Structure formats: C-alpha cells, structure tokens
Amino acid sequence: GQWATTAFADADARLDEAQGGAQRALLFPEAASFEKLDAPAIEGLNSAYVTDAGDYVFDVQSAGYAGDVQLMIGIASDGTVAGIQIVSENETDGIGTNALTEDFFGTFTGLAAEGSLSLDGSEGTQVDGVSGATFTSTAVVEDLNIAFEAYAQLGGN
C-alpha cells in the first residue's frame, strides 16, 4: 500500500544520502560536517553542500554519450577544484570511461573554480579532453562549469 511505497522511498533517500555522505567525505576527509545548502536553480545541479571549513561539494550532471554523467565536484575554501567523484555514469567501457579516471580528473585539481572551461577554447579556459572520449570529456567539463556557476552564485570566486 501507500505506506510501503513511502517507506521504500524514504529508505532509498537515506541510502542515497549515506552514499553521498561517503563521497563527500572522500573529497574532504578533514571536514567535521557537511551542511546542505539551498542550491541555486541551475540546470544540472542536484545539490550543494558546504563544510565547516568553507569547502563546497556540488552534485552535478550533464549529458554524456550514453546518458547523464553525474559527478560530485569538490571546491576547496581557497576557490580551487579539490577533487571529483563519480556518482553515476553509463559511458562505454574502454572509450568514454577513459575520461572518467583519476588521471583525467586530476588535471583539474588546483584549477581556479571561476569562469568556464571548454575543450575547444571557444570560451573561458581551454582544457584538454581525453582522446577518443570527446562526449564524456565534454560532460565532465560541463559538470565542472555547472559547479563553478553554482559556486559563484553561492559567493565563491
């Protein structure tokens, strides 16, 4: 009945929250707390959190090759990209997934979380994608842009 549906939905929400909490902790292991913020209305932005130290975590998603690439992006209190965690993706193994690696994510670490990024240099800062994984690289860059915009709206850089 209705109760069971609600109970399952609540349990799902709690599970999602627990997984999200674990991923946020991976981005900022030193954080004592994560406070959920009222996220700005930006397409692709699912949630925004701030740590007790002023670090931000954004859960964002944009279209990849085979569905949405959902990432959790950490922006440190100094206004730079702290790290990226994969929440969910459906990209092709060995092709698109080549753009969902620590190596690729690491190229963004320490980058100022301001303005916008593009693979072709058409706007903002040009960044390199992963050869042969253009759709997925584009999704990662778009996810970063969503996080940067959210960060700016919440009083960042």
Disulfide bonds with the S-S distance in Angstrom:
none
